[in-house]
Amino acid sequence: MYDKDALAKFIENNYEEPERPFSDDPIYFYTQVQRITKLEELELYKEEVDRLTKSFDIPSFLKKRDPSQEKKREELRELLDESFREYLLRMIREKGMTNPEVYNRAEIDRRYFSKVISDDTIWPSKRTIIRLAIGLRLTFEETEELLGKAGFRLSRSILSDVIIEYFLRRGNCSVMEINEALFDNDQQLI
């Protein structure tokens, strides 16, 4: 059981209500959505026309690679930071945990966990990454790093993220405990 008063105070101090992009007037909202939809359709139509009207040259990916370009690609690869999967595997090693300890504590299916750690093309959701962080007992900073490796972050304008941050900063939390707090605040569970 978590301290509901402490969580409420943390939310009050850290949650930033996002600005609403549309008026509360339903007619205004409907017309704005229609306008945006028409603009998006027009943009897609323009892209399709541009694609069809270009000359039918051999696509660049089918052309023979220039050795100087290959050298540039290698230089760029060297600038890359470690991937999400590499960071996750490193954290498992550093924490001295076994794979079953991590996926059981994170409440993640063993087969899915195996795919995540063995396949660079698998990109888990933000909620799954948070579960992995809980399973690994990561600090808030380590969790932010893990989320960042997958292109995510916790936001102060999303109530569920503020609740998750509260528990991560407190340390030694469980998926069930966080889900209880999320449920109590009418938020989607992790």
N, C-alpha and C positions, 0 to 999 in steps of 0.2 A: 504494500500500500504506500502511496506517495503522499506528500504533504500538499494538500490542495490549496491551502492559503499561500504557501511559498510559491507554488506554480502560478497562482493568480497574480501575485505581486510581480513575478518575473515577466509574465505576459504584459501586465500594465506598463512596466518600465521598458520593455523591448519591442513590443508589437507596434508596427507603424501601419496604420490603416491606409491601404492604397487609394489613390485618387480614382474616382469613377470616370471613365472616358465618355460616357453618355449620360444624358439627362435621365431623370426618373420618368419622364413623359413617354409612355409606350409608343405613341405615334412618332415622336422624334427618333426614338431608338429604332423602330422599324424602318424609317426612311434612311437613316444612316447605314444600317445593315444592307439595305437594298443598294445604296450608292456604292458602298465598298465592294459588294459582290459584283456589280456591273464593271467597276474598274478592274477588278481581278480578272474577270472574263475577257475584257478588252486586252489586258496585258498578255494573257495566255494566247489569245488570237494573234497578236503582233509577233510574239515569239515563234509561233508555228509558221506564220508567213515568212519570217526571216529565215527560218530553218529550211523551208522548202524552196526559197528563191536563191539560196547560195549556190555557187557552182559545185559540181559534183567531183571535186578534186579528191584525191586519196586522203582519207583522214590522217591526221598527224600521228595517231597512235599506231597506224599500220606502216608508216614510213620507217626506214632504217634510222636507228638512233645515232646521233652525232656523238663521238667520243667526248668532246668537250662538255656536252650537255650531261652525259653520264657522270662526269667528274663533279659537276655542279650538284647533281642529285645526291651524290655521296656526301658532299660537304653539308648539304641540307639535312641529310639523315643523321649526321654527327651532331647537329645542333638540337635534335629532338631529345626531349626529356624521357625518362622511363615511362612505359605505357601503364595503363590501369592494371592490366594483368601482372606485369612485372612488379609493380608496387604492392599489389595484393599478396603475391607470393613472398615478397621480401618481408612484409609485415607478419605473415604467418610464421616465417622462420624466426624473425626477431622476437616475437612474443612467445616462441617456444611451444606453439600449439600444434596439435594434429588436425588434419582435415575434418575428421568426424567431430572433434570438439568444436570447431568453428561452425560447421553447417548445422549441428544439433543446437548449439546455443543461439544461432541466428534464425533457427526454425525455417531452414531452406532445404528443399529436396536434395538428396545426395547426388542424383543424376544431373540436376541443373547446376549444382555447385561444381561438379566435375567438368561440365562444359565451360563454365565461366573461367576456371583456372587453367584449362588446357587449350582453349580456342580464342585467338585474338579477335575473331570476327563476332563473338558474342558480346553484346553490350547490355548489361543489366540495367534495370530501371533505377531511378533515384531511390525509391523505397527499398529495393533489394540491396543496394549499396549501403544504405543506412543499417539494414539488418546485418550485413556482413561486418560493418564497423562495430555493432553491438556484440556480435559473435566473437570478434577479435579483441574486445575490450579496449578499443582505441580511445584515445583522448579526443577532445573536441577538435584540436588542431590537426591531429592525424586523420580524423574523419573528414574535415574540410579538404585536406590534401587528397584523400581517396576519392571524394566526390569530384574534386577539380580534375583529376586524371580522366574522369569519364565525361567531363563537360557540365557538371552540375555544381550547385552550391546551395547552402541554406540561406533563405531570405528572411529579413525582418518584417517583410510585408505579407508573409504567408503565415497564418496562425499555426498551422500544423508544424511548420519549420521552427517556429519559436518554441513550441512545446518540446520538440525533439532536441533542440539546442539546450533547453533547460536540463533535460535528463543527461545529455552527453557531458555537459559541464559538471554536473553533480557526480558523475562516474558510477561505475558498477550498476548499470541498469539492465533490465531485461526487455525483450520484445513485448511480453505480456504487460509489463508495467507501463510502457509507453503507449501501447494500444488502449489500455484502460483510461489513461489521461486524454488521449485523442478522442475516444468514445464519449467521455464525460463532456468534452467541449465540441461535440458534433462535427468532428473532423474525420477524414478518411484514414483508416487504419493502415499501418505499415505491414 
